Amino acid sequence: MKHITSIIKLLTLALLLIVGYACTDNFDKINQKDYQVDKEELGREGYNVGASLKGLQGLVIPTEEHLYQFVEALGTGAFAGYIGCTVEWTAKFETYNPPIDWQEAPFSDLITRTYPFYRDLLDETDDPIALALGKLLRVTIMQRVTDMYGPIPYSKIISKTGEVSLTVSYDSQEEVYKQMFKELDEVSDVLKENLNLSAEAFRKFDDVYQGDLSKWLKFANSLKLRMAMRLTYVPEMKEEVQRIAEEAVAAGVITQNIDNAFLKVEENRAAMIFNDWNDQRVGADIISYMNGYKDSRREKMFTTVKMTVYDENFQPQEIDGYAGIRIGIDVTTKDDIIGVYSKPIITSTSPYMWMNSAEITFLRAEGALRGWNMGGDAKTLYNQAITLSFEQHGVSGVEAYTTDMTNIPEAYSDPTFTYTDWEGPRSTITIAWEDGDENFERNLERIITQKWIANFPLGVEAWSEFRRTGYPHLIPVIENKSGGSINSNHMIRRLWYPPTEYTENLQNINQAIGMLGGPDNGGTRLWWDKKPYSNP
């Protein structure tokens, strides 16, 4: 892994943003290479609009390899039980003591890279469709940021006169969510009015849906459903959340894999993290669940490694199998372990997944479980969601899988015999649905666990749902270096604000901490993180 943008560069970007609207051209030149066209050239044939839209698309799931690594692999991917680190770092996200420059990336980098593109879009066009797509992309990016941190600067970053500043007061997470719901409705209104527009109008600027506005409308509605479900344990939002969720489903959400949101790229540079740098491997948690379930999706998701198993006569045999690395350990020697654990199957031609039909159908299953109108009953939607995930990965055996009442997650046994989880399987939940109101919580665990599998490797989303519901049950970290601010049983609940906020935006960061309702550390729960803990 190479170091990403320095703090000095981040502060420079922030300063440029503060200067305001007149400095737009400077942003075009910050990272401009000699062969890149300038803004005047991009303005021909509307390419300036396309550059802004594509720039925003590249920040939903960061396509730049270092930013992807910090946000999705080292950080939230670890917190979600998806990805573990193989490098001999003793300071890192998964042991709750990341270095200062790591702390800047998920907050400072994402925000300072998002708003130049968004402001340029507002400056460059009055086209309602381009503006609606830009607004949708901003919501998608910043919703992930607020779910990592809580209160964030949002509604005041762009003033009514078009000026941009990052040193503005924060919005509470409740305010952010309510503003985003409003903006999603505004986006949907524009898209619905223009569904007859030819896809050619935006095809060359759209690497997700190639200009198909009907699919963007489904994505907007699906994002609205995802966000509504996040608030299910907020007491004062109970009735409103049901209304929003039912409204989103009625308006039309993603129901087929053909409508999945995948960003197509010329080169998937995140592949370097796993294949070239070998800095990460698949986590023990997800491998243990899928091994226990004998899940046929493994062959499309993870590489195999040589493993030693013992037959009924206790004789050793070498097989090809799937092994995960325990998250929250201090690795001794990288070269000794990178061949021991499975990697995600990802190549330079792989697209970046944003959202799939399985996730949205699992969300509908949960809504139906809660008694909401989701266009089907909970059991049927649950089985449909698993089927959609199997179809997405092109594997068979879904009928036997959904009716399996026996298999449970596997107890984690470390191939190096160092980090085995001696407490046995963290969950005994089976796959097949159990009828009856008395099985509400068990079926909720099923929904979230299967959604977690289907959503791999979406770290922010999986970690958020773990914090919201307590599922799936994950293995606690071995090395908790938080100094007591994070309870190992509850695991990390949020990321804390980076040091530059305290040096550059002190008054507003203190206001944000007041909104947070607790200290600025990883043990403080977010506004929507209300479900009582199931363990001490």
matplotlib code that plots the C-alpha trace (Angstrom):
import matplotlib.pyplot as plt

x = [0.0, 1.2, 0.3, -2.6, -3.0, -1.1, -2.8, -1.2, -2.8, -6.2, -5.9, -5.0, -8.1, -10.2, -8.8, -9.5, -13.1, -13.4, -12.3, -15.6, -17.2, -14.6, -12.0, -13.7, -11.0, -8.3, -10.0, -9.6, -5.9, -5.1, -4.6, -4.5, -2.0, -0.3, -2.5, -5.8, -8.0, -8.7, -12.2, -12.6, -12.0, -14.3, -17.0, -17.3, -20.2, -21.1, -18.1, -17.7, -21.0, -19.9, -16.6, -18.5, -21.0, -18.2, -16.2, -19.1, -19.7, -16.1, -16.6, -19.7, -17.6, -14.2, -12.4, -9.0, -7.1, -5.8, -9.1, -10.9, -8.5, -8.9, -12.7, -13.8, -11.0, -8.9, -11.8, -15.5, -14.7, -12.9, -15.7, -18.2, -16.4, -15.5, -11.8, -8.7, -5.3, -2.2, 0.5, 2.6, 1.0, 0.3, -1.7, -4.8, -8.5, -9.4, -7.5, -9.1, -5.9, -5.4, -2.6, -3.6, -3.4, -5.7, -8.2, -8.4, -9.4, -13.0, -14.0, -11.6, -10.8, -14.4, -15.8, -13.0, -13.2, -17.0, -17.8, -15.5, -17.3, -20.7, -20.1, -18.7, -21.9, -24.0, -21.8, -21.8, -25.4, -29.1, -30.1, -32.6, -31.7, -27.9, -28.6, -30.9, -28.3, -25.6, -27.9, -28.6, -24.9, -24.1, -26.8, -25.4, -21.8, -22.7, -25.2, -22.3, -20.2, -22.9, -23.4, -19.7, -19.5, -23.0, -23.3, -21.6, -21.5, -24.2, -27.0, -24.8, -21.8, -23.3, -24.8, -27.9, -25.5, -23.5, -20.4, -18.9, -17.2, -16.3, -15.8, -19.6, -21.7, -22.7, -26.1, -27.2, -27.6, -31.4, -31.3, -29.0, -31.4, -34.5, -32.8, -31.6, -35.2, -36.4, -33.7, -34.4, -38.0, -36.9, -34.6, -37.4, -39.8, -37.4, -36.6, -40.3, -40.9, -38.2, -38.5, -39.1, -35.7, -33.4, -30.6, -28.2, -28.5, -26.4, -25.0, -21.4, -21.5, -23.0, -20.9, -23.6, -26.9, -25.6, -28.2, -31.3, -33.2, -35.8, -33.0, -31.7, -35.3, -35.3, -32.0, -33.2, -36.2, -34.1, -31.7, -34.7, -35.8, -32.3, -32.2, -35.7, -34.8, -31.8, -34.2, -36.3, -35.2, -35.5, -38.7, -39.9, -39.5, -41.5, -44.6, -42.6, -40.2, -43.0, -44.5, -41.2, -40.4, -43.9, -43.7, -40.4, -41.5, -44.8, -42.8, -40.6, -37.4, -34.7, -36.2, -34.1, -30.4, -30.5, -31.1, -28.3, -26.1, -22.6, -20.0, -18.2, -14.6, -11.7, -9.5, -10.5, -7.6, -8.9, -7.8, -4.2, -4.9, -5.6, -3.7, -0.6, 0.0, -1.5, -2.5, -5.9, -7.6, -11.2, -12.3, -12.8, -16.4, -17.9, -15.9, -17.1, -20.7, -20.5, -18.4, -20.9, -23.8, -21.8, -22.6, -22.0, -21.5, -18.0, -16.5, -17.5, -16.6, -13.3, -10.1, -9.3, -6.3, -4.6, -6.0, -5.3, -8.4, -8.8, -10.9, -13.0, -9.8, -8.0, -5.7, -4.7, -5.7, -4.9, -7.8, -8.7, -10.9, -11.8, -10.1, -10.5, -8.1, -9.3, -9.9, -8.3, -5.0, -1.4, 0.3, 3.9, 5.1, 3.0, 4.8, 4.1, 0.3, -0.8, -0.9, -2.9, -6.1, -8.6, -8.8, -11.8, -12.1, -11.6, -9.7, -8.8, -12.0, -14.4, -17.1, -17.7, -21.0, -23.1, -26.4, -28.0, -31.6, -30.9, -30.2, -33.4, -35.5, -34.0, -35.0, -38.5, -38.5, -37.6, -40.3, -42.9, -41.7, -42.5, -46.0, -45.4, -46.8, -43.7, -45.4, -45.1, -44.9, -41.7, -40.9, -41.4, -39.3, -36.6, -36.4, -36.6, -33.6, -31.5, -32.4, -31.5, -28.1, -27.5, -28.5, -26.2, -23.2, -24.3, -24.5, -27.1, -28.5, -30.7, -33.7, -31.7, -30.1, -33.3, -34.9, -31.8, -32.9, -29.7, -26.5, -25.2, -22.2, -18.9, -16.7, -13.6, -10.4, -7.3, -5.1, -2.1, -3.3, -2.8, -6.1, -8.8, -12.1, -12.4, -15.9, -17.3, -19.7, -20.9, -24.4, -26.5, -29.0, -30.1, -31.1, -34.7, -37.5, -39.5, -43.1, -44.8, -44.7, -42.6, -39.7, -39.6, -36.0, -34.7, -36.1, -34.7, -31.3, -31.7, -32.6, -29.6, -27.2, -28.2, -28.2, -24.7, -23.5, -25.2, -23.8, -20.1, -17.9, -20.0, -18.3, -20.1, -23.5, -22.7, -21.2, -24.1, -26.6, -24.6, -24.7, -28.5, -29.5, -26.7, -26.5, -24.7, -22.9, -19.2, -16.0, -14.6, -11.1, -8.2, -6.2, -8.5, -6.2, -8.9, -7.8, -11.1, -13.4, -14.7, -16.3, -15.0, -18.4, -20.2, -17.4, -16.7, -19.9, -18.6, -15.4, -14.2, -13.6, -10.1, -7.5, -7.8, -11.4, -10.0, -7.4, -9.4, -13.0, -12.9, -16.1, -18.2, -16.7, -17.5, -21.1, -21.1, -20.0, -22.8, -25.2, -23.6, -24.6, -21.4, -17.6, -15.9, -14.7, -15.6, -17.8, -20.5, -23.6, -25.1, -28.6, -30.2, -28.1, -30.8, -31.4, -30.5, -27.3, -27.8, -24.6, -23.0]
y = [0.0, 3.5, 6.6, 8.7, 12.4, 14.2, 16.2, 19.3, 18.6, 18.0, 21.4, 23.0, 21.5, 22.7, 26.2, 26.3, 25.3, 28.1, 30.7, 30.2, 30.0, 32.0, 29.3, 26.6, 26.4, 25.7, 22.5, 21.3, 21.7, 20.2, 16.6, 17.4, 15.4, 16.8, 14.8, 15.8, 18.5, 21.6, 22.9, 25.1, 22.0, 19.9, 22.4, 21.4, 19.1, 19.1, 17.1, 19.4, 18.1, 14.5, 15.0, 16.1, 13.3, 10.7, 12.2, 11.8, 8.3, 7.4, 8.4, 6.4, 3.3, 5.0, 3.8, 5.3, 2.4, 4.1, 5.7, 2.4, 0.7, 3.0, 3.2, -0.2, -2.6, -1.4, 0.3, -0.6, -3.9, -5.0, -3.7, -5.6, -9.0, -8.9, -8.1, -8.6, -7.1, -9.1, -6.4, -6.1, -2.8, -2.5, 0.6, 0.2, 0.6, -3.0, -2.7, 0.7, 2.8, 4.0, 6.4, 10.1, 10.0, 7.0, 8.9, 11.7, 9.5, 8.5, 12.0, 14.7, 12.9, 12.0, 15.4, 17.5, 15.3, 15.3, 19.0, 20.3, 18.0, 18.9, 22.6, 22.5, 20.7, 23.5, 26.0, 24.3, 23.5, 24.2, 20.9, 19.5, 15.8, 16.4, 18.3, 15.6, 12.9, 15.0, 15.5, 11.8, 11.0, 13.5, 12.0, 8.5, 9.5, 11.6, 9.1, 6.7, 9.4, 10.3, 6.5, 6.4, 9.5, 10.8, 14.6, 16.0, 19.3, 19.0, 21.5, 24.6, 23.6, 25.3, 28.7, 30.1, 32.3, 29.2, 29.6, 26.5, 26.2, 23.2, 25.2, 25.5, 24.3, 20.6, 19.1, 16.5, 13.0, 13.4, 16.6, 15.0, 12.1, 14.3, 16.6, 13.6, 12.1, 15.5, 15.6, 12.0, 13.0, 16.0, 13.7, 11.2, 13.9, 15.1, 11.5, 10.6, 13.6, 12.6, 8.9, 9.2, 10.8, 8.7, 7.0, 8.5, 11.9, 10.7, 7.4, 8.6, 10.3, 7.3, 4.3, 2.7, 2.7, 4.0, 6.8, 4.8, 7.1, 4.4, 2.5, 5.6, 6.1, 2.6, 3.2, 6.4, 4.6, 1.7, 4.1, 5.7, 2.2, 1.4, 4.7, 4.2, 0.8, 2.2, 4.2, 1.3, 1.5, 5.3, 5.5, 8.9, 7.9, 4.6, 5.7, 8.0, 5.2, 2.9, 5.5, 6.3, 2.6, 1.8, 4.9, 3.8, 0.3, 1.5, 3.9, 1.1, -0.4, -2.7, -6.2, -7.9, -8.3, -6.6, -3.4, -3.8, -0.7, -1.6, 1.0, -0.2, 1.0, 0.7, -0.6, -1.7, -0.5, -2.0, -5.3, -4.3, -4.3, -8.0, -9.3, -7.2, -5.6, -8.6, -6.2, -7.9, -11.2, -12.4, -12.2, -15.2, -14.2, -14.4, -17.5, -19.2, -18.5, -19.6, -22.7, -23.8, -23.3, -25.1, -22.0, -22.6, -18.9, -19.2, -20.5, -17.2, -14.9, -16.3, -18.1, -21.5, -22.3, -25.6, -26.8, -29.7, -31.6, -34.9, -37.8, -40.1, -42.0, -38.7, -39.0, -35.7, -34.9, -31.9, -30.3, -27.1, -25.0, -21.6, -20.0, -16.5, -14.3, -13.3, -9.6, -7.5, -9.3, -8.1, -10.0, -11.2, -11.8, -11.0, -13.3, -16.3, -15.8, -14.4, -17.9, -19.3, -17.2, -16.8, -13.6, -12.0, -12.8, -9.5, -8.5, -5.3, -5.7, -6.2, -3.5, -1.9, -3.0, -0.2, -2.0, -5.2, -6.6, -9.2, -6.4, -4.5, -7.7, -8.5, -5.0, -5.6, -9.0, -7.2, -4.6, -7.3, -9.0, -5.8, -5.8, -3.2, -3.4, -4.4, -6.1, -9.6, -11.7, -11.9, -15.5, -15.3, -12.1, -13.7, -16.7, -14.5, -12.4, -15.5, -16.7, -13.3, -13.5, -17.0, -15.8, -12.8, -15.1, -17.7, -20.7, -23.4, -25.2, -22.4, -24.6, -26.9, -23.9, -22.0, -25.2, -26.2, -26.5, -28.1, -26.3, -23.5, -21.2, -23.0, -22.4, -20.5, -22.6, -20.6, -22.5, -21.1, -22.5, -19.0, -17.2, -19.9, -18.7, -21.2, -20.0, -22.0, -20.7, -17.2, -18.0, -21.1, -19.6, -21.9, -20.8, -22.0, -19.6, -20.4, -19.5, -17.9, -14.5, -16.0, -16.4, -12.7, -12.2, -15.4, -14.5, -11.0, -12.6, -14.7, -11.8, -9.7, -12.6, -13.5, -9.9, -9.5, -12.4, -11.1, -7.6, -8.6, -6.5, -3.4, -2.5, 0.7, -0.9, -4.2, -2.4, -0.1, -2.9, -4.8, -1.7, -1.3, -4.9, -6.7, -9.2, -11.1, -12.2, -11.4, -12.5, -9.8, -8.4, -9.8, -6.6, -3.7, -0.7, 1.9, 2.6, 1.5, 3.8, 0.8, -2.3, -5.4, -7.1, -4.2, -3.4, -0.1, 2.0, 4.9, 6.6, 9.7, 13.0, 13.5, 15.8, 18.5, 19.2, 20.2, 22.5, 24.0, 23.9, 23.8, 25.8, 23.7, 20.3, 21.1, 21.8, 18.5, 16.6, 18.2, 16.8, 13.4, 13.0, 11.4, 11.7, 11.8, 8.2, 4.8, 3.8, 6.4, 5.3, 7.1, 8.6, 5.6, 3.0, 2.5, -1.3, -2.6, -4.6, -8.4, -8.8, -7.0]
z = [0.0, -0.8, 1.2, -0.1, -0.2, 2.6, 5.2, 3.7, 0.4, 2.1, 3.8, 0.5, -1.1, 1.8, 1.5, -2.2, -1.5, 1.1, -1.4, -3.2, -6.6, -8.5, -7.9, -9.9, -12.5, -9.9, -9.1, -12.6, -12.4, -9.0, -10.3, -14.0, -16.1, -19.2, -21.5, -19.9, -21.5, -19.6, -18.6, -21.7, -23.9, -21.7, -22.3, -25.9, -26.5, -22.8, -21.7, -18.7, -17.4, -18.1, -16.3, -13.1, -13.3, -13.9, -11.1, -8.7, -9.8, -9.0, -5.4, -4.5, -4.0, -4.4, -7.5, -6.6, -5.1, -2.0, -1.1, -1.7, 0.5, 3.4, 3.2, 2.0, 2.9, 5.9, 7.5, 7.1, 5.4, 8.5, 10.8, 8.8, 9.1, 5.4, 5.0, 7.2, 7.0, 6.2, 6.8, 9.9, 10.9, 14.6, 14.1, 11.9, 11.7, 12.7, 16.0, 16.6, 16.5, 12.9, 12.1, 11.6, 7.8, 7.7, 9.8, 7.2, 4.3, 4.9, 6.0, 4.5, 1.2, 0.4, 1.1, -0.5, -3.6, -3.9, -3.7, -6.5, -8.9, -7.5, -7.5, -11.1, -12.2, -10.7, -12.4, -15.8, -16.5, -16.0, -17.4, -14.8, -15.5, -15.1, -11.9, -10.6, -11.3, -9.6, -6.6, -6.4, -6.6, -3.8, -1.6, -2.3, -1.4, 1.7, 3.1, 3.5, 5.2, 7.7, 8.4, 9.3, 11.4, 12.4, 12.2, 9.0, 7.1, 4.5, 4.0, 4.4, 2.3, -0.7, 0.0, -1.7, -3.8, -5.0, -2.8, -1.3, 2.1, 4.3, 7.4, 8.0, 10.9, 10.9, 10.5, 13.0, 11.5, 11.8, 9.8, 7.2, 6.7, 6.4, 3.9, 1.9, 1.8, 0.5, -2.2, -3.3, -3.8, -5.9, -8.0, -8.5, -9.7, -12.4, -13.5, -13.7, -15.9, -18.4, -18.7, -22.4, -23.0, -25.2, -23.3, -25.8, -24.1, -21.1, -22.3, -22.7, -19.2, -17.4, -16.5, -14.3, -16.4, -19.7, -19.8, -18.9, -16.6, -15.7, -14.0, -12.2, -10.9, -9.5, -7.9, -6.3, -4.9, -3.7, -1.9, -0.2, 1.0, 2.2, 4.2, 5.6, 6.9, 8.7, 11.0, 12.2, 15.8, 16.1, 18.2, 17.0, 13.4, 13.5, 11.6, 9.2, 8.3, 7.4, 5.2, 3.4, 2.9, 1.5, -0.7, -2.1, -2.9, -4.5, -6.7, -8.1, -6.7, -8.1, -8.3, -11.0, -11.5, -14.8, -12.9, -10.4, -9.9, -11.0, -12.1, -15.1, -15.3, -17.8, -15.0, -11.5, -9.5, -6.2, -7.6, -6.9, -3.1, -3.1, -6.1, -6.3, -2.9, -1.0, 1.8, 2.5, 2.6, 3.1, 6.7, 9.0, 9.7, 6.2, 5.4, 8.6, 7.8, 4.2, 4.9, 7.5, 5.1, 2.3, 0.2, -3.5, -4.1, -2.5, -5.8, -7.5, -4.6, -3.2, -4.2, -2.7, -0.7, 0.3, 3.7, 5.9, 7.2, 9.1, 8.1, 10.4, 11.2, 12.2, 9.2, 7.6, 4.1, 1.9, 0.1, -1.7, 0.5, 1.8, 4.7, 6.2, 8.3, 11.8, 11.9, 14.6, 15.0, 14.7, 11.9, 12.5, 9.0, 5.9, 3.5, 5.7, 5.6, 2.3, 0.8, 3.7, 3.4, 0.5, -1.6, -3.1, -6.8, -8.4, -11.5, -13.4, -15.4, -12.5, -12.0, -8.7, -7.1, -5.5, -5.0, -6.1, -6.3, -3.6, -1.0, -2.0, -1.8, 1.6, 2.7, 1.5, 3.4, 6.6, 6.0, 5.4, 8.6, 10.4, 8.9, 6.1, 2.6, 0.6, -2.3, -0.9, 2.3, 4.3, 3.6, -0.1, -0.4, 1.7, -0.6, -3.7, -2.4, -1.9, -5.4, -6.9, -5.2, -6.5, -10.0, -9.8, -9.1, -11.7, -9.3, -8.8, -5.7, -4.4, -3.7, -1.4, 0.2, 1.1, 2.6, 4.6, 8.3, 9.5, 8.5, 10.8, 10.6, 11.1, 14.2, 13.1, 13.0, 12.0, 9.5, 11.3, 14.6, 16.1, 16.1, 16.4, 17.9, 20.8, 21.7, 18.7, 16.1, 16.9, 15.6, 15.3, 12.9, 10.0, 6.6, 6.1, 7.2, 10.3, 10.3, 13.3, 15.1, 17.8, 15.3, 14.4, 15.8, 14.4, 11.0, 11.2, 11.9, 8.8, 6.6, 7.8, 7.6, 4.1, 3.1, 4.5, 2.4, -0.8, -0.2, -0.1, -0.3, 0.5, 3.8, 4.8, 4.2, 6.0, 9.0, 9.2, 9.2, 11.8, 14.1, 13.5, 14.1, 15.9, 13.0, 11.9, 15.1, 14.5, 16.1, 18.4, 17.7, 19.6, 19.7, 21.0, 21.1, 21.7, 25.2, 26.6, 24.5, 22.5, 24.1, 22.3, 22.7, 21.0, 18.5, 16.9, 16.5, 14.4, 13.1, 15.0, 13.2, 11.9, 13.6, 10.9, 11.9, 15.3, 13.9, 11.0, 12.2, 16.0, 16.7, 14.4, 15.4, 19.0, 17.9, 16.1, 19.2, 21.1, 18.4, 18.7, 22.3, 23.4, 23.1, 19.7, 19.8, 18.3, 21.2, 20.8, 19.0, 16.1, 16.0, 14.4, 16.4, 19.0, 19.3, 22.8, 22.9, 23.2, 25.2, 28.1]

ax = plt.figure().add_subplot(projection="3d")
ax.plot(x, y, z, "-o")
ax.set_aspect("equal")
plt.show()
